[in-house]
Amino acid sequence: MPEHLVFAIVLAAGESRRFGSSKQLAIYRGEPLVRRAVRLAEEVCGDRSILVIGNDWKKVLAASGPRSGFFVFNDQYASGMASSIACGVNSVSDVADAVLLLMADQPLIKPDHLNMLIEAWYAAPDVIVASEYSGVQGPPVIFPANCFDSLTKLEGDQGARSLLSAMRESLRGIALDAAAVDIDTPEDLAGL
């Protein structure tokens, strides 16, 4: 086992306003999006996986299936994604060397993709390793411990995009076209 510990954080607390219902519960290829994301996180990080829940939390937790990792409840989920990132990071900040942020609504991501990000981070453990697609860097993304304080101070619903922009000099992008696909509406899901 590598000496640096990466914890996967699955963000699944949002209200899914554009989707019209909890998209974490939407079915893709026979399973809820949240279960798929949790399974993916656990394939690469095992019990070092955290599910952040909030909106519709009972249903989302039930739909996530059996977990070897754990979950945390974000009671500030209505304020936006930043509060879920902070909730997840705070739950592991004293033991993690890095966090891998995963969205529940990126169903085309595969374990190989995440392993590529992790391997790139192991090679340079002080840098942020982000998925890169269409000239954009975004999730899934690995943030090293030196970013934890900044992650917990983010606000609103922009996630960590502002942090990625501000820290370009210590950011490495890994080409990952599958990360360009995220589910915002039922039509997005139907088009896959």
Backbone as numpy.savetxt, mean C-alpha at the origin, in Angstrom:
# Nx Ny Nz CAx CAy CAz Cx Cy Cz
17.22 -15.10 5.89 16.37 -13.90 5.89 17.26 -12.66 5.89
16.92 -11.67 5.07 17.71 -10.45 5.04 17.70 -9.76 6.40
18.77 -9.01 6.66 18.85 -8.35 7.96 17.92 -7.15 8.09
17.48 -6.60 6.96 16.57 -5.45 6.99 15.13 -5.93 6.90
14.29 -5.44 7.81 12.90 -5.88 7.84 11.97 -4.90 7.13
11.30 -5.41 6.10 10.31 -4.63 5.38 8.93 -5.10 5.82
8.07 -4.18 6.20 6.69 -4.49 6.57 5.78 -3.97 5.46
4.86 -4.80 5.01 3.89 -4.39 4.01 2.69 -3.77 4.70
2.23 -2.64 4.20 1.05 -1.96 4.72 0.03 -1.87 3.60
-1.09 -2.59 3.76 -2.18 -2.56 2.78 -3.17 -1.48 3.20
-3.33 -0.47 2.35 -4.24 0.64 2.66 -5.63 0.30 2.14
-6.56 0.05 3.07 -7.92 -0.37 2.69 -8.98 0.29 3.58
-8.74 1.54 3.97 -9.65 2.21 4.89 -10.55 3.24 4.23
-10.31 3.53 2.96 -10.98 4.65 2.29 -12.47 4.50 2.08
-13.09 5.63 1.76 -14.53 5.68 1.57 -14.96 5.36 0.14
-14.02 5.33 -0.80 -14.31 4.96 -2.20 -15.45 5.79 -2.78
-15.39 7.09 -2.61 -16.49 7.96 -3.06 -16.78 7.83 -4.55
-15.72 7.80 -5.38 -15.93 7.70 -6.83 -16.48 6.34 -7.24
-16.18 5.32 -6.45 -16.65 3.97 -6.78 -18.13 3.81 -6.47
-18.60 4.52 -5.42 -20.02 4.46 -5.07 -20.33 3.47 -3.96
-19.38 2.61 -3.63 -19.48 1.67 -2.51 -18.05 1.30 -2.15
-17.88 0.48 -1.13 -16.52 0.13 -0.70 -15.82 -0.73 -1.75
-14.93 -0.11 -2.51 -14.28 -0.86 -3.59 -13.39 -1.98 -3.06
-12.97 -1.88 -1.79 -12.17 -2.95 -1.19 -12.93 -4.28 -1.25
-14.25 -4.19 -1.29 -15.10 -5.40 -1.28 -15.45 -5.87 -2.70
-15.13 -5.06 -3.71 -15.44 -5.42 -5.09 -14.69 -6.69 -5.49
-15.31 -7.49 -6.32 -14.74 -8.79 -6.70 -13.95 -8.67 -8.01
-12.74 -9.18 -7.98 -11.92 -9.28 -9.18 -11.38 -10.71 -9.25
-11.69 -11.38 -10.34 -11.28 -12.78 -10.55 -11.62 -13.66 -9.35
-12.85 -13.48 -8.86 -13.36 -14.38 -7.84 -13.03 -14.06 -6.40
-12.32 -12.95 -6.15 -12.04 -12.61 -4.76 -12.10 -11.10 -4.55
-12.44 -10.68 -3.32 -12.50 -9.25 -3.03 -11.12 -8.61 -3.23
-11.11 -7.36 -3.69 -9.84 -6.66 -3.89 -8.99 -6.65 -2.62
-9.62 -6.48 -1.46 -8.85 -6.43 -0.21 -8.19 -7.78 0.08
-8.87 -8.88 -0.19 -8.27 -10.20 0.06 -7.07 -10.41 -0.86
-7.23 -10.00 -2.11 -6.14 -10.12 -3.08 -4.91 -9.34 -2.60
-5.13 -8.11 -2.13 -4.02 -7.26 -1.67 -3.35 -7.85 -0.42
-4.14 -8.36 0.51 -3.58 -8.96 1.72 -2.78 -10.21 1.36
-3.31 -11.02 0.47 -2.61 -12.23 0.04 -1.27 -11.87 -0.59
-1.28 -10.85 -1.43 -0.07 -10.38 -2.09 0.96 -9.91 -1.06
0.51 -9.09 -0.12 1.41 -8.59 0.94 2.03 -9.74 1.72
1.22 -10.73 2.06 1.71 -11.84 2.87 2.62 -12.77 2.07
2.43 -12.84 0.75 3.33 -13.65 -0.07 4.75 -13.12 -0.03
4.90 -11.81 0.09 6.25 -11.24 0.08 6.76 -10.86 1.48
5.88 -10.56 2.42 6.31 -10.12 3.75 5.83 -11.03 4.88
5.06 -12.06 4.57 4.60 -12.99 5.60 3.80 -12.28 6.68
4.13 -12.58 7.94 3.37 -12.00 9.05 3.77 -10.55 9.34
4.68 -10.01 8.54 5.03 -8.59 8.65 4.14 -7.79 7.70
2.85 -8.09 7.75 1.86 -7.44 6.89 0.78 -6.80 7.76
0.45 -5.57 7.43 -0.54 -4.81 8.19 -1.66 -4.39 7.24
-2.88 -4.63 7.64 -4.05 -4.18 6.90 -4.62 -2.99 7.66
-4.72 -1.84 6.99 -5.30 -0.64 7.61 -6.75 -0.55 7.15
-7.67 -0.60 8.11 -9.10 -0.56 7.82 -9.73 0.67 8.46
-10.92 1.03 7.96 -11.63 2.20 8.49 -13.08 2.14 8.05
-13.37 2.69 6.87 -14.72 2.67 6.33 -15.19 1.23 6.12
-16.43 0.93 6.53 -16.98 -0.42 6.37 -16.06 -1.49 6.96
-15.41 -1.16 8.06 -14.32 -1.99 8.56 -14.70 -3.44 8.85
-15.91 -3.67 9.36 -16.30 -5.05 9.67 -16.36 -5.89 8.40
-16.97 -5.33 7.36 -17.07 -6.06 6.09 -15.70 -6.23 5.44
-14.89 -5.18 5.48 -13.56 -5.24 4.87 -12.70 -6.27 5.61
-12.76 -6.26 6.91 -11.98 -7.23 7.70 -12.42 -8.66 7.39
-13.73 -8.88 7.33 -14.24 -10.22 7.01 -13.82 -10.65 5.60
-13.87 -9.71 4.66 -13.54 -10.02 3.27 -12.04 -10.24 3.06
-11.23 -9.77 4.00 -9.78 -9.89 3.83 -9.29 -11.32 4.03
-10.17 -12.16 4.60 -9.81 -13.57 4.77 -8.91 -13.79 5.96
-8.46 -15.03 6.14 -7.53 -15.30 7.24 -6.20 -14.60 6.98
-5.62 -14.05 8.02 -4.37 -13.31 7.88 -3.29 -13.88 8.79
-2.05 -13.86 8.29 -0.95 -14.20 9.19 -0.39 -12.92 9.80
-0.69 -11.78 9.17 -0.28 -10.49 9.71 -1.34 -9.95 10.64
-1.40 -8.64 10.79 -2.39 -8.05 11.69 -3.06 -6.86 11.04
-4.08 -6.32 11.70 -4.77 -5.16 11.16 -4.77 -4.04 12.19
-4.91 -2.81 11.68 -5.07 -1.65 12.55 -6.27 -0.85 12.04
-6.97 -0.25 12.97 -8.15 0.54 12.63 -7.78 2.01 12.60
-8.08 2.68 11.50 -7.85 4.11 11.36 -9.16 4.85 11.62
-9.30 5.43 12.81 -10.54 6.13 13.13 -10.61 7.52 12.47
-9.55 7.91 11.76 -9.52 9.19 11.04 -9.64 8.99 9.53
-10.11 7.81 9.10 -10.10 7.47 7.67 -10.81 8.50 6.79
-11.82 9.18 7.33 -12.57 10.16 6.52 -11.72 11.37 6.14
-10.62 11.58 6.82 -9.76 12.73 6.51 -8.85 12.47 5.31
-8.81 11.24 4.83 -8.03 10.94 3.64 -6.95 9.90 3.86
-6.29 9.55 2.75 -5.32 8.47 2.75 -4.13 8.71 3.68
-3.75 9.98 3.86 -2.59 10.29 4.70 -2.75 9.72 6.10
-3.96 9.77 6.64 -4.17 9.26 8.00 -3.99 7.74 8.05
-4.32 7.05 6.97 -4.12 5.60 6.93 -2.64 5.25 6.83
-1.91 6.04 6.05 -0.46 5.83 5.97 0.16 6.01 7.35
-0.21 7.10 8.03 0.32 7.37 9.37 -0.04 6.25 10.34
-1.27 5.78 10.27 -1.73 4.71 11.15 -0.88 3.45 10.95
-0.67 3.07 9.71 0.13 1.88 9.40 1.57 2.05 9.82
2.16 3.18 9.48 3.57 3.43 9.82 3.76 3.46 11.33
2.88 4.14 12.04 3.00 4.20 13.50 2.93 2.83 14.15
2.21 1.90 13.52 2.05 0.57 14.13 3.33 -0.26 14.05
4.28 0.11 13.17 5.50 -0.70 13.01 6.79 0.12 13.09
6.69 1.41 13.35 7.86 2.28 13.25 9.00 1.89 14.20
8.69 1.24 15.30 9.75 0.86 16.24 10.46 -0.45 15.87
9.94 -1.18 14.87 10.56 -2.46 14.51 10.92 -2.57 13.03
10.37 -1.72 12.17 10.57 -1.83 10.72 11.77 -1.02 10.26
12.48 -1.56 9.27 13.54 -0.81 8.60 12.98 -0.08 7.38
11.82 -0.55 6.91 11.15 0.08 5.77 9.71 -0.40 5.73
8.86 0.36 5.04 7.49 -0.07 4.81 7.22 -0.09 3.31
6.47 -1.08 2.90 6.03 -1.23 1.53 4.55 -0.87 1.51
4.22 0.29 0.93 2.83 0.73 0.88 2.14 0.12 -0.33
1.03 -0.57 -0.07 0.24 -1.22 -1.11 -1.17 -0.68 -1.07
-1.75 -0.49 -2.25 -3.13 -0.06 -2.34 -4.00 -1.29 -2.57
-5.20 -1.30 -2.01 -6.10 -2.43 -2.21 -6.70 -2.42 -3.62
-6.53 -1.30 -4.34 -7.21 -1.17 -5.64 -6.28 -1.28 -6.86
-5.16 -1.99 -6.71 -4.24 -2.22 -7.83 -4.16 -3.72 -8.11
-5.19 -4.30 -8.71 -5.29 -5.76 -8.81 -4.30 -6.44 -9.77
-3.60 -5.68 -10.59 -2.68 -6.31 -11.53 -1.27 -6.50 -10.97
-1.02 -5.99 -9.77 0.28 -6.16 -9.13 0.45 -7.64 -8.75
1.66 -8.15 -8.93 1.96 -9.55 -8.63 3.13 -9.62 -7.64
3.30 -10.77 -6.98 4.41 -10.91 -6.02 5.77 -10.60 -6.64
5.98 -10.99 -7.91 7.27 -10.71 -8.57 7.55 -9.21 -8.60
6.49 -8.41 -8.82 6.65 -6.96 -8.85 7.16 -6.46 -7.50
6.52 -6.92 -6.44 6.91 -6.46 -5.11 8.31 -6.93 -4.75
8.64 -8.15 -5.14 9.99 -8.66 -4.87 11.05 -7.85 -5.59
10.74 -7.36 -6.79 11.69 -6.48 -7.51 11.94 -5.20 -6.72
10.86 -4.62 -6.17 11.00 -3.40 -5.38 11.85 -3.67 -4.13
11.56 -4.79 -3.47 12.28 -5.13 -2.24 13.76 -5.37 -2.53
14.06 -6.10 -3.59 15.47 -6.35 -3.95 16.20 -5.05 -4.24
15.53 -4.13 -4.94 16.14 -2.83 -5.23 16.38 -2.06 -3.94
15.47 -2.18 -3.00 15.65 -1.47 -1.73 16.77 -2.10 -0.91
16.88 -3.43 -0.89 17.97 -4.09 -0.17 19.33 -3.59 -0.68
19.41 -3.31 -1.97 20.67 -2.85 -2.57 21.01 -1.41 -2.16
20.00 -0.65 -1.75 20.21 0.76 -1.34 19.18 1.11 -0.28
19.40 0.65 0.97 18.36 0.76 2.00 18.06 2.16 2.53
18.73 3.18 2.01 18.40 4.54 2.44 17.56 5.29 1.42
17.21 4.63 0.32 16.44 5.31 -0.72 14.99 4.83 -0.74
14.14 5.67 -1.32 12.75 5.30 -1.58 12.75 4.54 -2.91
12.05 3.43 -2.96 11.93 2.67 -4.20 10.45 2.66 -4.59
10.16 3.32 -5.72 8.78 3.47 -6.16 8.55 2.77 -7.49
7.31 2.36 -7.72 6.92 1.84 -9.02 6.88 3.02 -9.98
7.29 2.78 -11.22 7.31 3.85 -12.20 6.52 3.43 -13.43
5.61 4.29 -13.85 4.77 4.01 -15.01 4.36 5.32 -15.64
4.41 5.40 -16.95 4.02 6.61 -17.70 4.70 7.86 -17.16
5.96 7.75 -16.75 6.69 8.90 -16.24 6.32 9.32 -14.83
5.51 8.52 -14.16 5.04 8.83 -12.80 5.63 7.81 -11.83
5.96 8.26 -10.62 6.36 7.33 -9.56 5.22 7.27 -8.54
4.92 6.05 -8.11 3.83 5.89 -7.16 3.82 4.50 -6.56
2.70 4.13 -5.94 2.62 2.84 -5.28 2.49 1.69 -6.28
2.87 0.51 -5.83 3.52 0.18 -4.57 4.87 0.90 -4.45
5.17 1.31 -3.22 6.40 2.06 -2.96 6.97 1.67 -1.60
8.30 1.61 -1.54 8.99 1.30 -0.28 9.61 2.58 0.26
9.29 2.88 1.52 9.89 4.01 2.21 10.78 3.49 3.33
12.05 3.91 3.35 12.93 3.50 4.46 12.57 4.24 5.74
13.12 3.75 6.85 12.80 4.31 8.17 13.09 5.80 8.27
14.06 6.31 7.50 14.36 7.74 7.59 13.23 8.61 7.05
12.21 7.99 6.46 11.04 8.72 5.95 9.82 8.60 6.88
9.90 7.76 7.90 8.72 7.48 8.72 8.13 8.75 9.32
8.98 9.62 9.85 8.48 10.84 10.48 7.70 11.68 9.47
8.25 11.83 8.28 7.57 12.60 7.23 6.26 11.94 6.82
6.24 10.62 6.75 5.02 9.90 6.37 3.90 10.13 7.37
4.25 10.21 8.65 3.21 10.38 9.68 2.70 11.82 9.75
3.36 12.73 9.04 2.93 14.14 9.06 2.18 14.54 7.80
1.97 13.61 6.87 1.21 13.91 5.66 -0.23 14.23 6.03
-0.90 14.99 5.17 -2.30 15.33 5.43 -3.13 15.16 4.16
-4.41 14.91 4.34 -5.35 14.87 3.23 -5.37 13.56 2.47
-5.77 13.64 1.20 -6.02 12.44 0.42 -5.03 12.24 -0.72
-3.91 12.92 -0.69 -2.93 12.78 -1.76 -1.94 11.65 -1.50
-2.08 10.96 -0.41 -1.14 9.89 -0.11 0.26 10.46 0.07
1.24 9.74 -0.43 2.64 10.14 -0.23 3.23 10.83 -1.46
2.38 11.24 -2.40 2.85 11.86 -3.64 3.74 13.07 -3.38
3.35 13.90 -2.42 4.14 15.10 -2.13 5.53 14.74 -1.60
5.59 13.67 -0.84 6.87 13.22 -0.29 7.77 12.67 -1.41
7.17 11.95 -2.35 7.93 11.45 -3.49 8.52 12.61 -4.29
7.73 13.65 -4.48 8.21 14.83 -5.22 9.33 15.55 -4.47
9.16 15.69 -3.17 10.13 16.42 -2.36 11.44 15.68 -2.20
11.42 14.36 -2.35 12.63 13.56 -2.10 13.16 12.89 -3.37
13.01 13.56 -4.49 13.45 12.99 -5.78 14.91 12.54 -5.78
15.76 13.28 -5.03 17.19 12.95 -5.04 17.48 11.61 -4.36
16.57 11.14 -3.52 16.78 9.83 -2.88 15.67 8.86 -3.27
15.26 8.95 -4.54 14.17 8.12 -5.05 14.67 7.29 -6.22
14.37 6.02 -6.20 14.69 5.15 -7.33 13.39 4.60 -7.89
13.18 4.76 -9.18 11.99 4.23 -9.83 12.27 2.90 -10.49
11.34 1.97 -10.35 11.42 0.65 -10.98 10.24 0.55 -11.95
10.53 0.29 -13.22 9.46 0.23 -14.23 8.45 -0.86 -13.87
7.19 -0.47 -13.76 6.14 -1.40 -13.37 4.82 -0.93 -13.97
4.57 -1.31 -15.20 3.36 -0.85 -15.91 2.07 -1.29 -15.22
2.09 -2.45 -14.55 0.88 -2.95 -13.88 0.39 -1.98 -12.80
1.29 -1.17 -12.26 0.92 -0.22 -11.21 0.10 0.95 -11.75
0.08 1.11 -13.06 -0.70 2.20 -13.66 -2.19 1.95 -13.55
-2.57 0.69 -13.33 -3.98 0.32 -13.26 -4.45 0.35 -11.81
-5.34 1.28 -11.52 -6.00 1.27 -10.22 -7.49 1.46 -10.45
-8.26 0.99 -9.50 -9.71 0.97 -9.63 -10.31 2.17 -8.90
-10.93 3.08 -9.66 -11.61 4.21 -9.06 -13.13 4.14 -9.24
-13.56 3.47 -10.32 -14.98 3.38 -10.62 -15.34 1.94 -10.97
-16.62 1.57 -10.91 -17.03 0.22 -11.34 -16.63 -0.05 -12.79
-16.62 1.00 -13.61 -16.23 0.83 -15.02 -14.75 0.44 -15.14
-13.90 0.99 -14.27 -12.49 0.60 -14.27 -12.36 -0.90 -14.03
-13.12 -1.40 -13.07 -13.06 -2.81 -12.73 -13.60 -3.67 -13.87
-14.70 -3.23 -14.43 -15.32 -3.99 -15.52 -14.43 -4.06 -16.75
-13.55 -3.05 -16.91 -12.68 -3.01 -18.07 -11.45 -3.89 -17.99
-11.23 -4.52 -16.84 -10.04 -5.38 -16.69 -10.26 -6.76 -17.27
